[in-house]
Amino acid sequence: MNRIERLQRIATQSERLIVGLMSGTSLDGVDAALCRVSGSGRATRIEQLAFRCTSYEPALRQEIEQTLRGSVADVCALNVRLGEVFAEAALAVIEEAGLAPADVDAIASHGQTVYHVDQSRGTPATLQIGEASVIAERTGAIVVSDFRPRDIAAGGGGAPLVAYLDDCLFAREGEVRLLQNLGGIANVTAVTHDPSRSIAFDTGPGNLPIDAVTRVLTSGRARYDEDGNYSRLGEVDQALLDHLCEHPFLAAPPPKTTGREEFGDAFSQALIESYDPARLIDLLATLVRFTARSIARAYREHLVPRTGPIHEVIVSGGGVHNLTLMAAIRDELDGLAPVSSFDDLDVGFSADAKEAVAFCVLGNETLQGLPSNLPAATGARRAVVLGKIVL
């Protein structure tokens, strides 16, 4: 059976074994989820067979950070290197499930974003690296990658794409449910029974500034504020919080996305350098509250006027483990909506795996030739088939 015939066979199967690969703006590493996926759209069914996170080595993380400010040559070289890293992550999760690479139908890789600009900041453009051809060569698998550009070509912002998973799994008649992700950037999907009324966008900063201040505060001993143990010791600087809340991104209406360009190293470093070094613990506490407040503001200003009352907020992503941040979110949303953790639900996979699982689902749609963007979320003119297939 040649590769084209194999692809045709996979497209007609009732279920598929797919590895989803995702690396986010936090640059922590590669999340890999191996799932059994069947159906499509709101009839999609998911069973997580294995999940693991392959952390970036410190030298590689530093190389990625430098490449974000580097040359075209740097990006090209890192593209190949990350292809190897993503391939290793896929092989590792397949082995963890007790399977062989030949047992897997496909690998769906988001890649590592090195640049993303949406329509709110000019001409939409996006670039994810982690060469799919390298992944295909090392694993022998069919690879689906480069999901964002087709949505941009259709007039969208190329994000958020995980909104499609949210719509597939969480739409309920007569309910408005918010799926809040706390990654490096925080984003929300408002799911309604009518997909044309669903809304998804980035609410603002997530873990990026919190992680940056934690690293400086601990002289590099901690990469993130584990359980919120540091930030809970600080006091919120109200004057600074008020100033941060004037950031223009918060007032911009959706659809909108943001990234390291807006809330990454430059944003964090400017705050650190201008703040009293003896009070960095207070800066950390203030940034935690800023993230929580930006989420609440997004709901009140951009969601409730369009969706009506919110029935439930479900939180996932790395920030869900920051207990100080979760407490701040509950405080900011008091009286607006109840807040729960994704892991409180029984959906067949864990909160940490959610974004990797989302690309299993997106890849599953692509293999069937079906669209998987959510135009109401991305701003695209129409639903389109996402991704490119490497045989």
SVG drawing of the C-alpha trace seen along z (x, -y; Angstrom):
<svg xmlns="http://www.w3.org/2000/svg" viewBox="-32 -54 54 56">
<polyline fill="none" stroke="black" stroke-width="0.4" points="0.0,0.0 1.5,-3.3 1.2,-6.5 -1.8,-7.9 -3.7,-4.7 -2.9,-4.7 -4.2,-8.2 -7.4,-7.2 -7.9,-4.2 -7.4,-6.4 -9.9,-8.9 -12.7,-6.3 -12.0,-4.7 -14.7,-5.0 -12.0,-5.9 -8.3,-7.0 -5.3,-6.8 -3.8,-10.3 -0.9,-12.0 -1.5,-15.6 1.5,-17.8 1.4,-21.3 3.9,-23.8 2.5,-27.1 3.8,-30.6 5.2,-29.6 8.0,-27.7 7.9,-24.9 8.1,-22.0 6.0,-19.8 2.7,-18.4 1.9,-15.1 -1.4,-13.3 -2.3,-10.0 -6.0,-9.7 -8.6,-7.5 -10.9,-9.8 -14.1,-9.0 -16.8,-11.1 -16.7,-14.7 -18.0,-18.0 -20.3,-17.8 -20.5,-14.0 -16.7,-13.7 -15.7,-11.2 -12.3,-11.2 -10.4,-8.6 -7.0,-9.7 -4.6,-6.7 -1.5,-8.5 -0.1,-12.0 3.2,-13.4 5.1,-16.7 8.6,-16.7 10.3,-19.7 12.6,-21.9 16.2,-21.7 17.3,-25.1 19.7,-25.6 17.0,-24.9 14.5,-27.2 17.2,-30.0 17.8,-29.3 14.0,-29.6 13.9,-32.9 16.9,-34.2 15.4,-33.1 12.3,-35.2 14.6,-38.2 17.0,-36.6 17.5,-36.2 15.8,-34.2 18.8,-31.8 18.1,-31.3 14.5,-30.5 15.3,-28.0 17.8,-26.1 15.5,-26.0 12.7,-24.8 14.6,-21.6 15.8,-21.1 12.3,-21.5 11.1,-19.0 13.4,-16.5 12.2,-17.4 8.5,-17.1 9.2,-13.7 10.9,-12.5 7.9,-13.7 5.5,-11.8 7.6,-8.6 7.8,-8.8 4.0,-9.1 3.4,-6.2 5.8,-4.1 4.1,-5.1 0.8,-3.8 2.5,-0.5 2.1,-0.9 4.4,-1.1 4.6,-4.0 3.0,-1.8 -0.1,-1.5 -0.7,-5.3 -2.8,-6.7 -1.4,-10.2 0.4,-12.9 -1.2,-16.4 1.4,-19.0 0.6,-22.7 4.3,-23.5 6.0,-26.3 4.7,-29.8 7.5,-32.3 5.3,-35.0 1.6,-35.8 -0.3,-39.0 -4.1,-39.1 -6.4,-41.5 -6.6,-43.9 -2.9,-44.8 -2.5,-45.0 -2.2,-42.4 -2.7,-39.0 0.3,-36.7 1.5,-33.7 4.5,-31.3 4.8,-28.0 8.0,-26.0 8.9,-22.3 9.3,-20.9 6.6,-18.4 8.8,-16.6 11.3,-15.8 8.4,-14.5 7.2,-12.3 10.6,-11.0 11.5,-10.1 8.2,-8.5 7.0,-7.1 3.6,-8.7 1.4,-10.9 1.7,-14.3 -0.9,-17.2 0.6,-20.6 0.5,-24.3 -3.2,-24.7 -3.4,-28.5 -2.6,-30.0 -5.8,-28.7 -8.0,-30.4 -6.0,-33.6 -6.4,-33.2 -10.2,-33.0 -10.2,-36.3 -9.7,-35.1 -7.0,-35.8 -5.7,-32.2 -6.7,-31.8 -8.1,-30.7 -8.3,-27.1 -8.9,-25.2 -12.3,-26.9 -13.4,-24.2 -12.8,-21.5 -14.7,-23.5 -17.7,-23.8 -17.6,-20.1 -17.6,-19.0 -19.4,-21.6 -22.3,-23.1 -25.6,-22.6 -29.1,-23.7 -30.0,-26.9 -26.6,-27.3 -23.6,-29.7 -20.4,-27.9 -17.0,-29.6 -13.9,-27.5 -11.0,-29.6 -7.5,-28.5 -4.6,-29.8 -1.5,-29.3 1.2,-31.8 -1.6,-33.9 -5.1,-33.5 -8.0,-32.8 -11.7,-32.0 -14.3,-30.3 -17.9,-31.1 -19.9,-28.1 -23.6,-28.3 -25.9,-25.8 -25.7,-28.0 -22.1,-27.9 -22.6,-31.1 -23.1,-32.8 -20.0,-31.2 -17.2,-33.6 -13.5,-33.0 -10.6,-35.3 -7.5,-36.0 -8.4,-37.8 -4.8,-39.0 -1.8,-37.8 -1.7,-34.4 1.4,-32.9 4.0,-34.7 4.6,-37.8 4.0,-35.7 6.7,-33.2 9.1,-36.0 8.9,-37.7 9.1,-34.4 12.3,-33.6 13.9,-36.9 12.4,-36.8 14.0,-33.3 17.2,-34.0 16.3,-31.3 15.6,-28.6 11.9,-28.4 10.6,-28.7 7.0,-29.3 5.0,-30.1 4.2,-26.5 0.8,-26.4 0.9,-30.2 3.2,-29.8 5.1,-32.9 2.4,-35.3 0.2,-34.6 2.9,-36.2 2.8,-39.5 0.4,-42.5 -1.3,-43.9 0.0,-47.3 -3.3,-49.0 -1.8,-51.9 0.2,-49.6 -2.9,-47.4 -5.0,-50.3 -2.2,-51.3 -2.0,-47.8 -5.7,-47.7 -5.4,-50.6 -3.6,-48.4 -5.3,-49.0 -5.5,-45.3 -8.1,-44.8 -10.5,-47.4 -10.2,-46.1 -13.3,-44.1 -13.1,-40.5 -12.1,-38.8 -8.6,-39.4 -5.5,-37.4 -2.2,-38.3 1.1,-36.7 4.7,-37.2 4.8,-40.3 2.4,-42.0 2.8,-40.4 6.2,-38.6 9.7,-39.4 9.7,-43.1 6.5,-43.7 7.7,-41.8 11.3,-43.2 10.0,-46.8 7.9,-46.1 10.8,-44.4 13.3,-47.1 11.0,-49.9 9.9,-48.3 11.5,-48.3 13.7,-45.2 12.9,-44.7 9.2,-44.5 9.2,-42.0 6.9,-39.7 4.3,-42.5 4.9,-42.9 4.2,-39.1 1.0,-39.4 -0.1,-42.3 0.4,-40.5 -1.6,-37.5 -4.5,-39.9 -4.0,-41.6 -4.5,-38.3 -7.6,-37.6 -9.0,-41.1 -8.4,-41.1 -10.4,-37.9 -13.3,-39.3 -13.2,-42.5 -13.3,-40.5 -16.4,-38.7 -18.2,-41.8 -17.4,-44.0 -17.1,-41.6 -19.1,-38.5 -22.2,-39.1 -23.5,-41.9 -23.5,-39.3 -24.3,-36.0 -26.4,-36.9 -25.9,-35.3 -23.0,-32.9 -23.9,-29.5 -20.4,-28.1 -16.7,-28.9 -14.4,-25.9 -10.6,-26.6 -7.8,-24.6 -4.1,-25.1 -1.0,-25.3 -2.4,-28.3 -5.1,-26.1 -2.5,-24.7 -1.7,-28.3 -4.0,-28.3 -3.5,-32.0 -4.5,-32.8 -7.6,-30.6 -8.6,-32.2 -8.2,-35.7 -10.3,-34.6 -13.1,-33.3 -13.0,-36.6 -13.1,-38.7 -16.0,-36.6 -18.0,-36.5 -21.6,-37.1 -21.0,-36.6 -20.5,-32.9 -19.3,-29.8 -15.8,-28.6 -14.5,-25.1 -11.4,-23.2 -11.5,-21.2 -10.3,-18.2 -13.6,-18.2 -15.3,-17.1 -15.3,-13.6 -14.5,-14.3 -12.0,-11.5 -8.8,-13.6 -7.0,-15.8 -6.8,-19.6 -3.0,-19.5 -3.6,-17.5 -6.4,-19.7 -4.5,-21.7 -2.6,-18.7 -5.9,-16.8 -7.5,-19.7 -5.0,-19.1 -5.9,-15.4 -9.4,-16.6 -8.4,-19.2 -6.2,-16.6 -9.0,-14.1 -11.2,-16.6 -8.5,-17.4 -7.9,-13.7 -11.6,-13.5 -11.5,-16.6 -13.8,-18.5 -13.5,-22.2 -12.4,-22.8 -12.1,-26.5 -14.9,-28.3 -15.6,-31.4 -17.4,-33.1 -14.2,-32.8 -11.5,-33.6 -13.4,-36.1 -13.0,-34.0 -15.5,-34.5 -16.3,-30.8 -15.4,-27.4 -12.4,-25.9 -10.3,-22.7 -7.2,-23.5 -3.6,-22.2 -1.3,-20.6 -0.6,-16.9 2.9,-15.4 2.9,-11.8"/>
</svg>
